[in-house]
Amino acid sequence: MGAGFFAKTLLPMPEKVEIVAPAGNLASLKAAIENGADTVYLGFNDATNARNFEGLNFTPGELSNAISFVRSKGKKIYLAVNTFPQRDNFSKWRDSVDRAVRIGADALILADLGVLSYARKRYPDINIHLSVQASSSNYESINFYKKHFRIKRVILPRVLTIGEIKELHEKTDCELEVFVLGGLCINVEGRCFLSSFTTGASTNSEGACSPSRFVRFENTPDGRLTISLNNVLLNELKKGEQSPYPTCCKGRYLMPDGKTSYAMEDPESLNALPILPSLIEAGVSALKIEGRQRTKSYVGAVTRVLREAVDSYRGDRDGFKLKDAWTQRVIETFEGTNQTFGCYVEK
């Protein structure tokens, strides 16, 4: 991956570019804040948020402690209620919105039209961000949400080029938030049904892609490790091989020539640090780190790198240079997966 893609003209610098870091638990939340995050995003420990993995997210008691800590540091909390309720369970999403408002979240991250409608009508003054799960990737869509629900910000799906982001900035007055570090999904967020077909459990309504209750790791007599999802074999590893979390899109399958291959996507991690100036100058308001399911060491390390990079750029726009130390720290957290710009840079 090259580091030479930068905007040719220095555009007006946004007054402040916010760093938004993930928090799947209290330890990660503290690591994010202590390493320079302006804001943490999190969710309740139920199906109303899109990272509903066992052992992650916050009970009401844990959330109270989290808010006290974040407030003591003068930082902010965004709370995700960003999955899609079904016919008979809307009350759970409604209750999550109510709880988020009661605890004083600085913004609610919402996706479903019904949840958006309820939140705006019930709480006219709350700050609403449109979740990446809504998959709003054109200015007409963004302006629709702005008109009907008065959203302040949209979190863009990871399918746009920097040029397209710049055009969105020119055609909407909503704040734009983009992912810069972490996992990369090949599918448009909020529109993937691969896990649903394999397990019967919808990512979009239950909040977990490849829920852990369906995942099985088994050792074979000859030393290989097999990984399956609801009895569908996703990967078979030799001793010492690494594998990403077992999702259908990152499975390694038997091809017509008899060889196995990552048929849909090679395991890759998004690293947009080398193109940070171009993203900022395209007009984004916030830079987001993926990883509510990651460890506190991951959250702390990548948040610190992003904090240093943003501060370095703000201090010397003309002389900004990617530091080897930043690259090395990011590589270490990605656990051997390849780095990519994703769709930001046209091939």
MISE-595516 format. One line per 3 residues: number of its first residue (from 1); for each residue x, y, z of C-alpha. Coordinates in pm, whole numbers, plus 50000, padded with zeros to 5 digits. Layout:
// MISE-595516
NUM> X,Y,Z ~ ... $
***
This chain:
// MISE-595516
1> 50000,50000,50000 ~ 50148,50333,49894 ~ 50153,50653,50093 $
4> 50159,50904,49811 ~ 49791,50984,49766 ~ 49729,51332,49902 $
7> 49506,51622,49805 ~ 49689,51859,49576 ~ 49522,52174,49709 $
10> 49492,52267,50075 ~ 49124,52330,50142 ~ 48986,52511,50449 $
13> 49062,52301,50756 ~ 48754,52190,50952 ~ 48746,52367,51287 $
16> 48784,52034,51465 ~ 48809,51679,51340 ~ 48664,51449,51604 $
19> 48820,51112,51688 ~ 48548,50855,51765 ~ 48672,50533,51925 $
22> 48497,50202,52001 ~ 48407,50077,52349 ~ 48281,49722,52390 $
25> 48340,49729,52763 ~ 48454,49963,53039 ~ 48823,49871,53002 $
28> 48821,49958,52632 ~ 48628,50277,52701 ~ 48894,50393,52946 $
31> 49172,50296,52705 ~ 49009,50503,52430 ~ 48967,50814,52645 $
34> 49312,50790,52802 ~ 49473,50760,52458 ~ 49315,51066,52304 $
37> 48963,50989,52184 ~ 48723,51283,52182 ~ 48425,51048,52190 $
40> 48348,50681,52251 ~ 48063,50494,52086 ~ 47895,50197,52251 $
43> 47568,50008,52285 ~ 47343,49825,52529 ~ 47405,49454,52577 $
46> 47108,49344,52367 ~ 46994,49311,52006 ~ 46935,49684,51960 $
49> 47297,49747,51863 ~ 47496,49612,51571 ~ 47774,49453,51776 $
52> 47562,49229,51993 ~ 47825,48969,52081 ~ 47821,48773,52405 $
55> 48024,48941,52678 ~ 48028,49281,52506 ~ 47846,49608,52559 $
58> 47696,49764,52868 ~ 47439,49688,53134 ~ 47264,49990,53292 $
61> 47498,49973,53593 ~ 47811,49954,53378 ~ 47685,50239,53165 $
64> 47644,50459,53470 ~ 48010,50402,53560 ~ 48113,50462,53200 $
67> 47933,50793,53177 ~ 48079,50913,53507 ~ 48430,50840,53382 $
70> 48377,50999,53040 ~ 48220,51310,53190 ~ 48507,51345,53437 $
73> 48742,51366,53138 ~ 48528,51620,52951 ~ 48460,51376,52665 $
76> 48144,51248,52493 ~ 47943,50928,52451 ~ 47747,50825,52142 $
79> 47504,50538,52193 ~ 47410,50304,51908 ~ 47055,50176,51872 $
82> 47122,50079,51515 ~ 46968,49744,51428 ~ 46623,49687,51277 $
85> 46323,49587,51491 ~ 46070,49339,51355 ~ 45692,49330,51366 $
88> 45650,49213,51725 ~ 45948,49360,51912 ~ 45959,49735,51843 $
91> 45915,49809,52213 ~ 46271,49691,52285 ~ 46416,49952,52047 $
94> 46183,50218,52181 ~ 46294,50139,52536 ~ 46661,50159,52432 $
97> 46605,50506,52289 ~ 46434,50611,52612 ~ 46721,50475,52823 $
100> 46982,50641,52605 ~ 46810,50978,52645 ~ 46767,50933,53022 $
103> 47136,50862,53077 ~ 47232,51169,52877 ~ 47406,51028,52570 $
106> 47550,51308,52359 ~ 47408,51152,52043 ~ 47197,50854,51944 $
109> 47319,50650,51646 ~ 47006,50524,51471 ~ 46928,50337,51148 $
112> 46569,50214,51129 ~ 46305,50456,50994 ~ 46057,50366,51268 $
115> 46314,50415,51542 ~ 46420,50745,51387 ~ 46059,50860,51374 $
118> 45993,50763,51736 ~ 46311,50926,51864 ~ 46256,51255,51684 $
121> 45888,51286,51778 ~ 45938,51181,52140 ~ 46254,51385,52193 $
124> 46252,51688,51961 ~ 46585,51825,52084 ~ 46810,51518,52093 $
127> 47116,51486,51873 ~ 47069,51209,51614 ~ 47342,51056,51398 $
130> 47249,50830,51108 ~ 47420,50494,51153 ~ 47637,50331,50888 $
133> 47374,50054,50909 ~ 47132,50283,50724 ~ 47373,50267,50428 $
136> 47312,50624,50319 ~ 47570,50687,50049 ~ 47430,50965,49829 $
139> 47335,51324,49900 ~ 46965,51279,49816 ~ 46941,51007,50079 $
142> 47131,51210,50337 ~ 46918,51517,50271 ~ 46603,51303,50306 $
145> 46708,51199,50656 ~ 46803,51557,50736 ~ 46464,51690,50621 $
148> 46247,51432,50797 ~ 46450,51349,51111 ~ 46685,51648,51147 $
151> 46992,51428,51169 ~ 47310,51616,51255 ~ 47559,51364,51116 $
154> 47576,51065,50884 ~ 47826,50781,50928 ~ 47918,50686,50574 $
157> 47935,50324,50454 ~ 48280,50208,50346 ~ 48197,50206,49974 $
160> 48284,50563,49873 ~ 48590,50724,49718 ~ 48743,51040,49862 $
163> 48613,51228,49558 ~ 48260,51107,49628 ~ 48289,51208,49994 $
166> 48398,51556,49887 ~ 48093,51581,49660 ~ 47865,51479,49947 $
169> 48020,51749,50162 ~ 47943,52005,49894 ~ 47579,51895,49855 $
172> 47465,51847,50214 ~ 47512,52039,50535 ~ 47515,51722,50748 $
175> 47838,51636,50925 ~ 48019,51339,50768 ~ 48186,51065,50973 $
178> 48412,50804,50811 ~ 48596,50491,50923 ~ 48974,50514,50906 $
181> 49109,50212,51097 ~ 48993,49859,51169 ~ 48801,49580,51006 $
184> 48669,49615,50654 ~ 48344,49460,50532 ~ 48299,49388,50162 $
187> 47922,49424,50190 ~ 47723,49745,50217 ~ 47641,49782,50585 $
190> 47284,49703,50681 ~ 47229,49504,50361 ~ 47415,49177,50423 $
193> 47223,48851,50466 ~ 47503,48591,50442 ~ 47495,48511,50813 $
196> 47115,48495,50804 ~ 47121,48232,50528 ~ 47376,48023,50716 $
199> 47244,48047,51072 ~ 46888,48178,51054 ~ 46995,48463,51283 $
202> 46986,48798,51106 ~ 47280,49031,51150 ~ 47049,49324,51087 $
205> 46794,49242,51356 ~ 47000,49050,51615 ~ 47313,49262,51580 $
208> 47578,48992,51543 ~ 47735,48865,51223 ~ 47814,48496,51273 $
211> 47692,48476,51635 ~ 47938,48287,51851 ~ 47682,48024,51951 $
214> 47701,47892,51595 ~ 48081,47894,51567 ~ 48280,47575,51620 $
217> 48658,47528,51630 ~ 48775,47168,51606 ~ 49122,47012,51594 $
220> 49179,46726,51349 ~ 49405,46427,51422 ~ 49665,46550,51172 $
223> 49700,46889,51343 ~ 49468,47107,51136 ~ 49206,47341,51280 $
226> 48860,47350,51121 ~ 48628,47646,51167 ~ 48256,47610,51096 $
229> 47944,47821,51126 ~ 47628,47626,51198 ~ 47798,47317,51050 $
232> 47905,47503,50735 ~ 48283,47472,50698 ~ 48436,47818,50656 $
235> 48807,47748,50690 ~ 49066,47481,50752 ~ 49400,47598,50890 $
238> 49738,47438,50903 ~ 49939,47469,51222 ~ 50051,47830,51265 $
241> 49805,47977,51014 ~ 49589,48269,51125 ~ 49228,48334,51042 $
244> 48995,48632,51081 ~ 48676,48600,51284 ~ 48471,48331,51107 $
247> 48224,48514,50886 ~ 48087,48381,50559 ~ 48245,48657,50351 $
250> 48590,48578,50489 ~ 48562,48203,50451 ~ 48810,48002,50247 $
253> 48627,47772,50009 ~ 48698,47487,49769 ~ 48728,47625,49415 $
256> 48657,47445,49083 ~ 49029,47373,49038 ~ 49033,47183,49366 $
259> 49224,47450,49557 ~ 49091,47649,49850 ~ 49073,48028,49829 $
262> 48919,48331,49995 ~ 48647,48341,49733 ~ 48484,48668,49840 $
265> 48747,48866,50027 ~ 49102,48823,50145 ~ 49133,48911,50514 $
268> 49214,49283,50510 ~ 49213,49572,50755 ~ 49141,49933,50673 $
271> 49431,50172,50731 ~ 49363,50521,50597 ~ 49644,50696,50786 $
274> 49852,50759,50470 ~ 49555,50939,50310 ~ 49445,51120,50625 $
277> 49503,51468,50475 ~ 49278,51389,50179 ~ 48997,51262,50400 $
280> 49012,51566,50626 ~ 49025,51805,50332 ~ 48728,51631,50172 $
283> 48527,51783,50454 ~ 48475,51507,50709 ~ 48390,51607,51064 $
286> 48483,51284,51240 ~ 48726,50994,51201 ~ 48601,50663,51334 $
289> 48783,50351,51452 ~ 48613,50015,51402 ~ 48635,49759,51680 $
292> 48385,49739,51965 ~ 48458,49365,51970 ~ 48836,49423,51999 $
295> 49060,49421,52307 ~ 49146,49723,52518 ~ 49506,49702,52396 $
298> 49388,49733,52034 ~ 49160,50026,52119 ~ 49431,50206,52313 $
301> 49699,50153,52049 ~ 49504,50261,51742 ~ 49341,50553,51922 $
304> 49683,50683,52025 ~ 49816,50649,51669 ~ 49519,50837,51523 $
307> 49543,51107,51789 ~ 49910,51164,51711 ~ 49851,51164,51336 $
310> 49563,51415,51349 ~ 49753,51645,51584 ~ 50062,51622,51364 $
313> 49864,51718,51056 ~ 49690,52007,51226 ~ 50026,52136,51346 $
316> 50196,52124,51005 ~ 49972,52059,50706 ~ 50243,52113,50446 $
319> 50497,51899,50628 ~ 50273,51612,50738 ~ 50451,51279,50704 $
322> 50347,50931,50802 ~ 50571,50805,51082 ~ 50715,50455,51077 $
325> 50621,50413,51443 ~ 50253,50472,51363 ~ 50260,50218,51081 $
328> 50430,49960,51298 ~ 50182,49999,51583 ~ 49889,49962,51345 $
331> 50042,49655,51177 ~ 50084,49490,51518 ~ 49716,49537,51602 $
334> 49599,49396,51267 ~ 49740,49053,51351 ~ 49891,48974,51014 $
337> 49607,49081,50786 ~ 49687,49294,50483 ~ 49633,49669,50497 $
340> 49413,49849,50247 ~ 49268,50189,50163 ~ 48938,50016,50091 $
343> 48733,50213,49838 ~ 48875,50552,49931 ~ 49134,50547,49654 $
346> 49020,50449,49306 ~ 49222,50163,49160 $
***
